[in-house]
Amino acid sequence: MSSFPVSLRFRRFTLVLLGCACALTALFATILQAQISEADKKRRDAFLKAREEMRTVASPTPSESATPAGKPKPAQKKKKGGKKAAAENEEEEGTPSPSKRKEDVKPTETPKAPKKAEADEEETPRKATTPKERATPDEETTPAPRGVPAATAAETVSPPPISGPPPDITIQKSGLEEEQGFEPPPPPPPRRSLWSRIFGREPTARYRYLSRNVIDEIRRAPVQRSRWKFIIVHNSGTRQGNARAFDYYHRRVRKMQNGMAYHFVVGNGTSSGNGEVEVGERWRQQINGGHVHSDYLNNISLGICLVGDFNRDRPTRVQLEATEELVRYLRERCGKVEGGRIPVRPHREMNPPRWATDCPGDAFPYSWFRKF
């Protein structure tokens, strides 16, 4: 009996809780709906207000700006001010109406030219006053050539291209040189006494180190006129050697078909006599040398090699004297070049800068070249 009322009370309590929960949910739903409706209302009001503002702003602007009656004031000033005021008003207006031109036109004046002609008349008022110049249509088209001097002035302002310094020695060759014949050999020098022939190398009266055989070989060679333009002095880079050794090295090791690269060799007393001059095959056959790193220079330059390494030692006095005699006789034999004697240069001054060399050595007395 006691359990029945307890369960009844529990059911009533649960029903009350459910009723309260339903009431709370309904209350929250109404509040949320009210908030959402208020937010939507605010957004809608803002949108409508913005649309009304856009309509109110856009409607009056085209009506005020589109009316062309707002610019009649310059036309009234034009009558009072004269020609200058009329030109200024026409420059301010983008497209002048034909009615204004008819009002400004006088019976004595000719019809006006386009805007370009009016701008030119303002720049030169003296020409504008003459009616004859206005009547000619050719003069009204004169603004076209006025742009030409401006272009030429712009072209003259451009600075010239900056060029680097020229090299020390510039040698150019263009075309083929015509043969000018052969250079006649000079007369042979007189011989000395019989005593010198028997006990010496037959030195001549004018030359101490050039023997008769060397002079004859130099004279017999068919030298073309103006063929040789330089005489270049080298050192062998070795402490000993002669023409035969250099010919073997150049022909067998360096694979030069014409043998020794030099035309003459001057010994230092090791493998040949001190100051002894040896003639190479390149001189006898009058072919180009192989002593400079340039085909063109090899074709126009005679090569004289002094035996020795002149980075460590100096050439002997006899070598220098014999070389001086050889150079002087070669200059006499080959004739003049461009009105003067053949110049004598060291190898280091003639080799192209890309293949720089110290030949004939740092110990060589370069003041010796001043004799020539």
C-alpha positions as MATLAB code, in Angstrom:
seq = 'MSSFPVSLRFRRFTLVLLGCACALTALFATILQAQISEADKKRRDAFLKAREEMRTVASPTPSESATPAGKPKPAQKKKKGGKKAAAENEEEEGTPSPSKRKEDVKPTETPKAPKKAEADEEETPRKATTPKERATPDEETTPAPRGVPAATAAETVSPPPISGPPPDITIQKSGLEEEQGFEPPPPPPPRRSLWSRIFGREPTARYRYLSRNVIDEIRRAPVQRSRWKFIIVHNSGTRQGNARAFDYYHRRVRKMQNGMAYHFVVGNGTSSGNGEVEVGERWRQQINGGHVHSDYLNNISLGICLVGDFNRDRPTRVQLEATEELVRYLRERCGKVEGGRIPVRPHREMNPPRWATDCPGDAFPYSWFRKF';
ca = [
       0.000    0.000    0.000;
       2.882    2.360    0.824;
       4.640    1.895   -2.554;
       1.723    3.185   -4.658;
       1.757    6.815   -3.521;
       5.592    7.016   -3.956;
       5.462    6.030   -7.594;
       2.584    8.403   -8.164;
       4.568   11.259   -6.688;
       7.556   10.389   -8.886;
       5.415   10.485  -12.002;
       3.966   13.831  -11.046;
       7.448   15.214  -10.442;
       8.679   14.065  -13.832;
       5.645   15.551  -15.526;
       6.305   18.868  -13.822;
       9.944   18.787  -14.986;
       8.924   18.024  -18.540;
       6.424   20.869  -18.486;
       9.069   23.276  -17.220;
      11.511   22.126  -19.887;
       8.932   22.623  -22.630;
       8.115   26.080  -21.308;
      11.808   27.045  -21.235;
      12.398   25.795  -24.759;
       9.411   27.728  -26.042;
      10.663   30.842  -24.271;
      14.181   30.479  -25.751;
      12.719   29.887  -29.205;
      10.623   33.044  -29.050;
      13.604   35.105  -27.847;
      15.872   33.722  -30.600;
      13.256   34.354  -33.253;
      12.849   37.914  -32.031;
      16.615   38.491  -32.204;
      16.851   37.025  -35.708;
      13.938   39.102  -36.902;
      15.527   42.248  -35.448;
      18.872   41.501  -37.176;
      17.152   40.861  -40.498;
      15.180   44.030  -40.106;
      18.348   46.055  -39.471;
      20.073   44.577  -42.530;
      17.045   45.231  -44.695;
      16.799   48.818  -43.476;
      20.492   49.403  -44.150;
      20.193   47.949  -47.658;
      17.151   50.061  -48.472;
      18.818   53.149  -47.107;
      21.969   52.563  -49.186;
      19.918   51.987  -52.327;
      18.015   55.196  -51.760;
      21.284   57.102  -51.299;
      22.673   55.678  -54.532;
      19.570   56.685  -56.405;
      19.574   60.166  -54.962;
      23.293   60.754  -55.775;
      23.258   59.322  -59.331;
      20.152   61.120  -60.527;
      21.237   64.798  -60.243;
      24.868   64.422  -61.487;
      24.232   63.600  -65.161;
      21.585   66.276  -65.472;
      23.931   69.021  -64.225;
      27.056   67.968  -66.190;
      25.318   67.015  -69.439;
      23.831   70.423  -70.101;
      26.045   72.201  -72.695;
      24.570   75.586  -71.754;
      27.064   75.915  -68.864;
      29.919   77.230  -71.047;
      28.531   80.253  -72.835;
      30.557   82.706  -70.702;
      33.805   82.447  -72.744;
      31.766   83.334  -75.859;
      30.615   86.613  -74.270;
      34.182   87.559  -73.284;
      35.310   86.737  -76.793;
      33.484   89.750  -78.272;
      35.008   92.186  -75.789;
      38.554   90.894  -75.758;
      39.219   90.667  -79.499;
      41.304   88.106  -81.374;
      43.538   87.090  -78.465;
      40.607   86.331  -76.193;
      38.978   84.334  -78.966;
      42.116   82.202  -79.436;
      42.359   81.554  -75.679;
      38.707   80.537  -75.458;
      39.060   78.184  -78.411;
      42.088   76.510  -76.782;
      40.153   76.003  -73.514;
      37.138   74.441  -75.249;
      37.554   70.895  -76.499;
      35.122   71.075  -79.454;
      33.924   74.610  -80.333;
      30.408   74.850  -81.764;
      29.929   76.237  -85.280;
      27.541   78.921  -83.994;
      30.342   80.636  -82.068;
      32.587   80.758  -85.126;
      29.853   82.424  -87.140;
      29.474   85.126  -84.532;
      33.239   85.810  -84.417;
      33.784   85.885  -88.187;
      34.044   89.389  -89.618;
      33.357   90.290  -93.252;
      36.982   91.377  -93.856;
      38.686   88.304  -92.409;
      39.247   84.933  -94.025;
      38.044   81.679  -92.394;
      40.290   80.542  -89.607;
      42.667   77.603  -89.795;
      42.705   74.581  -87.434;
      44.032   74.739  -83.889;
      47.612   73.973  -84.892;
      47.708   77.020  -87.149;
      46.250   79.186  -84.364;
      48.935   77.989  -81.941;
      51.604   78.903  -84.477;
      50.047   82.352  -84.995;
      50.219   82.962  -81.273;
      53.906   82.070  -81.229;
      54.638   84.419  -84.176;
      52.244   87.382  -83.913;
      53.998   89.331  -86.701;
      52.982   86.814  -89.342;
      49.396   86.768  -88.044;
      48.908   90.474  -88.783;
      49.651   90.116  -92.516;
      46.523   89.065  -94.471;
      48.552   87.754  -97.428;
      50.217   85.073  -95.356;
      46.880   83.919  -93.970;
      45.377   83.691  -97.448;
      47.981   81.153  -98.654;
      47.085   77.603  -97.529;
      50.657   76.335  -97.954;
      51.955   78.494  -95.133;
      49.228   77.254  -92.805;
      50.657   73.734  -93.087;
      54.136   74.891  -92.010;
      53.968   73.281  -88.496;
      54.932   69.895  -90.011;
      58.565   70.775  -90.886;
      59.076   72.467  -87.503;
      59.351   69.079  -85.843;
      62.386   68.145  -87.978;
      65.035   70.336  -86.253;
      63.950   68.998  -82.885;
      64.684   65.441  -84.030;
      68.054   66.452  -85.451;
      68.951   68.233  -82.236;
      68.115   65.114  -80.278;
      70.339   63.087  -82.558;
      73.280   65.464  -82.238;
      73.081   65.441  -78.447;
      73.863   61.689  -78.284;
      77.522   61.251  -77.177;
      79.932   59.465  -79.478;
      80.829   55.865  -78.612;
      83.798   55.510  -76.296;
      86.545   53.481  -77.881;
      89.371   51.859  -75.984;
      93.021   52.820  -76.421;
      94.658   51.418  -79.557;
      97.321   48.748  -79.139;
     100.985   49.627  -79.255;
     101.553   48.004  -82.645;
      98.651   47.499  -85.037;
      99.441   45.662  -88.255;
      96.726   45.275  -90.856;
      96.788   43.629  -94.237;
      94.057   43.824  -96.837;
      94.128   42.483 -100.353;
      97.009   41.025 -102.308;
     100.217   42.911 -102.890;
     101.450   43.067 -106.421;
     104.951   41.886 -107.160;
     107.345   44.803 -107.471;
     110.286   42.927 -108.889;
     113.527   41.924 -107.206;
     115.895   44.074 -105.217;
     119.306   44.289 -106.937;
     122.134   43.135 -104.646;
     124.712   45.679 -103.532;
     128.227   45.406 -104.965;
     130.442   42.944 -103.082;
     132.818   44.539 -100.603;
     136.535   44.511 -101.530;
     138.727   41.721 -100.222;
     141.555   42.127  -97.776;
     145.125   41.030  -98.155;
     146.337   37.498  -98.913;
     147.440   37.073  -95.324;
     143.907   37.420  -94.008;
     142.604   34.927  -96.595;
     145.060   32.232  -95.524;
     144.820   32.603  -91.744;
     141.335   34.043  -91.280;
     137.746   33.646  -92.322;
     138.256   36.033  -95.203;
     136.794   39.074  -93.493;
     136.067   41.902  -95.841;
     137.336   45.440  -95.564;
     134.037   46.824  -94.210;
     132.885   43.854  -92.114;
     134.832   42.173  -89.346;
     132.533   39.246  -88.490;
     130.727   38.599  -91.797;
     132.752   36.199  -93.888;
     132.846   36.165  -97.677;
     130.676   33.041  -97.804;
     127.964   34.606  -95.629;
     127.917   37.779  -97.733;
     127.702   35.761 -100.949;
     124.772   33.709  -99.625;
     122.976   36.880  -98.610;
     123.605   38.459 -102.018;
     122.576   35.400 -104.054;
     119.122   35.078 -102.504;
     116.306   36.390 -104.791;
     115.013   39.155 -102.512;
     111.717   40.637 -103.627;
     111.454   44.401 -103.376;
     109.630   45.615 -100.206;
     109.103   42.018  -99.053;
     110.788   42.230  -95.645;
     109.479   44.976  -93.364;
     110.900   43.989  -89.955;
     114.009   42.392  -88.474;
     113.223   40.621  -85.195;
     115.907   39.547  -82.696;
     115.445   36.386  -80.574;
     117.373   34.298  -78.090;
     117.458   30.507  -78.276;
     116.626   30.017  -74.586;
     119.457   27.468  -74.382;
     123.057   27.920  -73.303;
     124.393   26.185  -76.395;
     123.293   25.355  -79.903;
     123.794   26.133  -83.572;
     121.806   26.174  -86.820;
     122.060   22.410  -87.301;
     120.725   21.619  -83.806;
     117.853   24.079  -84.135;
     116.936   22.703  -87.558;
     116.780   19.157  -86.169;
     114.615   20.249  -83.218;
     112.175   22.273  -85.308;
     111.889   19.681  -88.065;
     111.710   16.471  -86.004;
     110.218   17.570  -82.675;
     108.038   20.549  -83.579;
     107.138   19.093  -86.999;
     107.987   22.196  -89.045;
     108.199   21.262  -92.715;
     110.652   24.048  -93.558;
     113.048   23.245  -90.742;
     114.690   25.911  -88.582;
     112.265   28.749  -87.814;
     114.932   31.492  -88.033;
     116.662   32.964  -91.045;
     120.017   33.508  -89.294;
     121.806   32.231  -86.178;
     124.633   33.988  -84.308;
     126.720   31.642  -82.133;
     128.075   32.243  -78.624;
     131.197   30.062  -78.791;
     129.727   26.757  -77.517;
     128.420   24.726  -80.476;
     129.647   27.282  -83.027;
     132.098   30.151  -83.038;
     131.578   33.225  -80.890;
     129.873   35.718  -83.217;
     129.749   33.223  -86.097;
     126.814   33.937  -88.441;
     124.985   30.937  -89.948;
     122.495   31.311  -92.801;
     119.292   29.241  -92.718;
     117.342   27.666  -95.566;
     114.467   30.072  -95.088;
     116.706   32.921  -96.261;
     118.154   30.973  -99.154;
     114.686   30.062 -100.414;
     113.122   33.388  -99.363;
     110.206   31.808  -97.505;
     108.384   33.021  -94.441;
     109.775   32.371  -90.977;
     108.265   30.576  -87.996;
     109.655   32.682  -85.166;
     106.593   34.872  -84.343;
     103.123   33.760  -83.256;
     101.541   35.449  -86.276;
     101.389   34.198  -89.856;
     101.362   37.696  -91.281;
     104.389   38.826  -89.250;
     106.251   35.658  -90.188;
     105.660   36.510  -93.840;
     107.210   39.994  -93.602;
     109.791   39.596  -90.801;
     113.343   38.260  -90.791;
     114.328   36.303  -87.690;
     117.822   36.436  -86.149;
     118.488   34.084  -83.228;
     121.337   34.692  -80.772;
     122.385   31.486  -79.024;
     121.978   31.779  -75.241;
     119.496   32.106  -72.407;
     119.425   35.842  -71.770;
     117.167   35.565  -68.753;
     120.213   34.229  -66.866;
     123.198   35.441  -68.912;
     123.984   38.413  -71.103;
     124.967   38.040  -74.761;
     128.664   38.287  -75.472;
     130.146   41.469  -76.870;
     131.197   39.632  -80.030;
     127.639   38.358  -80.526;
     126.239   41.877  -80.380;
     128.877   43.255  -82.765;
     128.354   40.420  -85.259;
     124.581   40.866  -85.074;
     125.003   44.593  -85.686;
     127.037   43.930  -88.852;
     124.470   41.372  -90.025;
     121.568   43.772  -89.479;
     123.282   46.582  -91.363;
     124.082   44.411  -94.351;
     120.541   42.977  -94.438;
     119.081   46.487  -94.422;
     121.333   47.357  -97.334;
     120.443   44.165  -99.191;
     116.652   44.346  -98.720;
     116.354   48.009  -99.621;
     114.107   50.645  -98.125;
     110.622   50.130  -96.758;
     108.172   53.047  -96.955;
     110.997   55.499  -97.550;
     113.244   54.286  -94.710;
     115.409   51.439  -93.515;
     113.923   48.238  -92.121;
     113.152   48.670  -88.393;
     114.793   46.316  -85.886;
     112.671   45.134  -82.932;
     112.947   42.590  -80.088;
     110.613   39.625  -80.146;
     108.739   40.746  -77.023;
     107.552   43.921  -78.771;
     106.275   42.172  -81.890;
     104.502   39.111  -80.521;
     100.709   39.518  -80.215;
      99.547   40.396  -76.666;
      97.604   37.154  -76.438;
     100.890   35.211  -76.554;
     103.171   37.483  -74.551;
     106.843   36.527  -74.274;
     109.998   37.833  -72.586;
     112.245   36.977  -75.553;
     115.099   37.891  -76.006;
     115.291   37.844  -72.197;
     115.396   40.254  -69.283;
     119.205   40.405  -69.240;
     119.441   41.507  -72.870;
     120.748   45.099  -73.255;
     117.750   46.708  -74.961;
     119.631   49.965  -75.397;
     121.451   48.149  -78.208;
     118.368   48.615  -80.435;
     118.868   52.381  -80.356;
     121.721   52.001  -82.824;
     119.208   51.290  -85.550;
];
